[in-house]
Amino acid sequence: MGTSAHSTLVRPTLVQPMMVSSTRVRPTTTRPSLDTRPAAHTFAPPATTVRFGNYLSATLAPFYQGVTDFVADRLHIPTTLETGSAYGQLAAGEVDAGFL
């Protein structure tokens, strides 16, 4: 017999996904959550003012003020922007957040 110029292509068999019934039995035990944050509906914003410190260029102070105003608007808490004098203010708790 002669050989054919065209070879026969073998197509791989595709594995079809298994159908899972919506009535299958689910395990009764659950894994503990690794997320230790409180649920969003239990979040209580602090009652005090959030103090921001600017440790960068004073020429960008209007931009930093805009950021602090945005935070105040979104969290519904008052914010202030101070010119920071030393990074230790953050460690000492004199400033809550800073632009570094």
Backbone as CSV, one residue per row, in Angstrom:
resi,resn,N_x,N_y,N_z,CA_x,CA_y,CA_z,C_x,C_y,C_z
1,MET,0.835,-1.168,0.000,0.000,0.000,0.000,0.875,1.225,0.000
2,GLY,0.341,2.266,-0.567,1.097,3.503,-0.639,0.893,4.348,0.600
3,THR,1.775,5.278,0.759,1.651,6.187,1.904,0.916,7.432,1.468
4,SER,0.133,7.940,2.333,-0.667,9.129,2.057,0.163,10.371,2.331
5,ALA,-0.032,11.382,1.517,0.682,12.633,1.735,0.134,13.367,2.954
6,HIS,-1.067,13.042,3.322,-1.682,13.687,4.485,-1.650,12.701,5.640
7,SER,-1.099,13.145,6.748,-1.116,12.278,7.922,-2.402,12.529,8.693
8,THR,-2.836,11.538,9.386,-4.066,11.640,10.156,-3.778,12.363,11.458
9,LEU,-4.564,13.409,11.738,-4.404,14.151,12.987,-5.165,13.455,14.094
10,VAL,-4.521,13.333,15.203,-5.164,12.754,16.374,-5.521,13.906,17.297
11,ARG,-6.789,14.046,17.542,-7.235,15.118,18.425,-7.340,14.590,19.845
12,PRO,-6.801,15.342,20.781,-6.880,14.885,22.168,-8.323,14.923,22.658
13,THR,-8.619,14.028,23.553,-9.943,13.974,24.154,-10.001,15.029,25.250
14,LEU,-10.992,15.860,25.199,-11.152,16.890,26.220,-11.900,16.323,27.408
15,VAL,-11.458,16.686,28.578,-12.121,16.248,29.800,-13.252,17.225,30.082
16,GLN,-14.417,16.707,30.178,-15.587,17.534,30.436,-15.709,17.801,31.934
17,PRO,-16.091,19.023,32.320,-16.266,19.301,33.751,-17.424,18.490,34.308
18,MET,-17.279,18.139,35.570,-18.331,17.360,36.229,-19.471,18.284,36.610
19,MET,-20.655,17.810,36.459,-21.820,18.570,36.886,-22.054,18.288,38.367
20,VAL,-22.269,19.330,39.108,-22.482,19.181,40.543,-23.898,19.639,40.843
21,SER,-24.607,18.820,41.539,-25.978,19.139,41.884,-26.004,20.228,42.951
22,SER,-26.973,21.110,42.869,-27.091,22.162,43.882,-27.638,21.627,45.193
23,THR,-28.019,20.373,45.223,-28.567,19.790,46.452,-27.543,18.919,47.162
24,ARG,-26.280,19.022,46.792,-25.281,18.167,47.431,-25.125,18.531,48.901
25,VAL,-24.654,17.610,49.677,-24.482,17.818,51.114,-23.209,18.628,51.337
26,ARG,-23.328,19.651,52.099,-22.174,20.486,52.409,-21.619,20.086,53.769
27,PRO,-20.317,20.264,53.974,-19.738,19.920,55.277,-20.352,20.771,56.390
28,THR,-20.455,20.198,57.559,-21.051,20.920,58.681,-20.019,21.741,59.442
29,THR,-18.749,21.474,59.242,-17.724,22.249,59.933,-17.207,23.333,58.996
30,THR,-16.804,24.435,59.563,-16.255,25.522,58.773,-14.853,25.840,59.256
31,ARG,-14.074,26.376,58.377,-12.719,26.775,58.750,-12.783,28.099,59.501
32,PRO,-11.891,28.292,60.461,-11.867,29.582,61.142,-11.370,30.660,60.181
33,SER,-11.897,31.833,60.315,-11.513,32.935,59.448,-10.148,33.465,59.856
34,LEU,-9.319,33.757,58.866,-8.024,34.359,59.144,-8.121,35.873,59.226
35,ASP,-9.238,36.408,58.830,-9.443,37.841,58.856,-9.886,38.253,60.249
36,THR,-9.056,39.000,60.940,-9.369,39.404,62.305,-9.947,40.814,62.373
37,ARG,-10.129,41.445,61.197,-10.713,42.783,61.191,-12.200,42.701,61.524
38,PRO,-12.727,43.741,62.162,-14.168,43.732,62.435,-14.943,43.879,61.129
39,ALA,-16.145,43.405,61.141,-17.000,43.541,59.959,-17.248,45.021,59.695
40,ALA,-17.499,45.361,58.445,-17.653,46.759,58.060,-18.782,47.448,58.821
41,HIS,-19.835,46.726,59.113,-20.962,47.351,59.796,-20.711,47.575,61.274
42,THR,-19.645,46.996,61.839,-19.347,47.193,63.253,-18.255,48.232,63.459
43,PHE,-17.743,48.819,62.368,-16.675,49.804,62.473,-17.201,51.078,63.108
44,ALA,-16.517,51.524,64.134,-16.884,52.774,64.783,-15.715,53.740,64.637
45,PRO,-15.884,54.830,63.912,-14.775,55.764,63.744,-14.407,56.410,65.073
46,PRO,-13.161,56.804,65.205,-12.748,57.432,66.461,-13.486,58.750,66.667
47,ALA,-13.720,59.068,67.910,-14.465,60.288,68.236,-13.558,61.505,68.232
48,THR,-12.240,61.294,68.156,-11.303,62.409,68.212,-10.885,62.851,66.820
49,THR,-10.136,63.915,66.771,-9.612,64.444,65.520,-8.406,63.628,65.070
50,VAL,-8.315,63.350,63.782,-7.139,62.680,63.228,-6.150,63.764,62.832
51,ARG,-4.960,63.694,63.419,-3.940,64.720,63.194,-2.934,64.236,62.155
52,PHE,-2.824,64.966,61.060,-1.845,64.658,60.014,-0.650,65.586,60.184
53,GLY,0.528,65.066,59.927,1.740,65.873,59.955,2.383,65.900,58.585
54,ASN,2.846,67.075,58.175,3.527,67.231,56.896,5.027,67.293,57.161
55,TYR,5.747,66.286,56.704,7.196,66.235,56.867,7.901,66.427,55.533
56,LEU,7.185,66.895,54.541,7.744,67.103,53.210,7.706,68.590,52.864
57,SER,7.745,68.887,51.608,7.800,70.264,51.131,6.550,71.055,51.515
58,ALA,6.777,72.256,52.002,5.658,73.131,52.370,4.903,73.620,51.138
59,THR,5.543,73.572,49.968,4.855,74.027,48.751,3.725,73.092,48.356
60,LEU,3.756,71.848,48.850,2.689,70.891,48.545,1.619,70.853,49.630
61,ALA,1.678,71.769,50.571,0.697,71.806,51.667,-0.745,71.878,51.177
62,PRO,-1.058,72.633,50.120,-2.445,72.631,49.637,-2.914,71.243,49.179
63,PHE,-2.009,70.481,48.583,-2.367,69.116,48.184,-2.627,68.251,49.417
64,TYR,-1.752,68.333,50.413,-1.933,67.542,51.632,-3.204,67.946,52.365
65,GLN,-3.522,69.240,52.333,-4.772,69.694,52.959,-5.963,69.086,52.243
66,GLY,-5.882,68.983,50.922,-6.954,68.339,50.166,-7.125,66.880,50.544
67,VAL,-6.008,66.193,50.780,-6.080,64.787,51.197,-6.728,64.675,52.570
68,THR,-6.322,65.531,53.500,-6.909,65.466,54.845,-8.393,65.824,54.816
69,ASP,-8.772,66.774,53.973,-10.197,67.116,53.832,-10.987,65.939,53.258
70,PHE,-10.386,65.243,52.308,-11.042,64.062,51.724,-11.253,62.986,52.791
71,VAL,-10.213,62.745,53.605,-10.330,61.745,54.674,-11.426,62.150,55.652
72,ALA,-11.464,63.423,56.015,-12.495,63.908,56.943,-13.888,63.705,56.367
73,ASP,-14.031,63.979,55.083,-15.332,63.828,54.427,-15.756,62.369,54.360
74,ARG,-14.823,61.495,54.018,-15.162,60.075,53.859,-15.404,59.374,55.190
75,LEU,-14.639,59.738,56.227,-14.765,59.063,57.522,-15.687,59.797,58.490
76,HIS,-16.125,60.976,58.097,-17.024,61.786,58.949,-16.399,62.094,60.300
77,ILE,-15.117,62.454,60.266,-14.412,62.856,61.477,-13.550,64.072,61.151
78,PRO,-13.294,64.926,62.128,-12.450,66.092,61.864,-10.982,65.694,61.701
79,THR,-10.275,66.440,60.863,-8.843,66.228,60.659,-8.123,67.568,60.734
80,THR,-6.844,67.500,61.060,-6.003,68.699,61.046,-4.720,68.362,60.303
81,LEU,-4.090,69.390,59.757,-2.795,69.242,59.098,-1.805,70.163,59.790
82,GLU,-0.755,69.569,60.338,0.266,70.324,61.046,1.595,70.175,60.312
83,THR,2.467,71.153,60.460,3.814,71.022,59.925,4.631,70.246,60.949
84,GLY,5.086,69.070,60.556,5.833,68.229,61.480,7.250,68.728,61.664
85,SER,7.760,68.528,62.870,9.121,68.972,63.163,10.083,67.802,63.312
86,ALA,9.577,66.634,63.705,10.436,65.454,63.874,9.588,64.201,63.704
87,TYR,10.204,63.175,63.117,9.478,61.922,62.909,9.045,61.290,64.235
88,GLY,9.704,61.635,65.310,9.355,61.103,66.620,7.943,61.472,67.047
89,GLN,7.378,62.496,66.426,5.997,62.871,66.732,5.039,61.730,66.401
90,LEU,5.347,60.983,65.357,4.515,59.840,65.004,4.608,58.745,66.069
91,ALA,5.838,58.468,66.506,6.048,57.430,67.519,5.449,57.828,68.853
92,ALA,5.504,59.109,69.162,4.990,59.590,70.451,3.482,59.753,70.448
93,GLY,2.851,59.641,69.284,1.405,59.784,69.217,0.935,61.219,69.126
94,GLU,1.860,62.154,68.906,1.484,63.554,68.757,0.805,63.800,67.413
95,VAL,1.123,62.956,66.439,0.542,63.006,65.107,0.051,61.597,64.782
96,ASP,-1.133,61.489,64.202,-1.697,60.173,63.888,-1.224,59.612,62.539
97,ALA,-1.017,60.486,61.583,-0.581,60.070,60.251,0.304,61.154,59.683
98,GLY,1.158,60.778,58.759,2.070,61.784,58.224,2.356,61.598,56.748
99,PHE,2.720,62.704,56.119,3.200,62.698,54.753,4.714,62.708,54.860
100,LEU,5.316,61.573,54.545,6.769,61.416,54.720,7.488,61.421,53.409
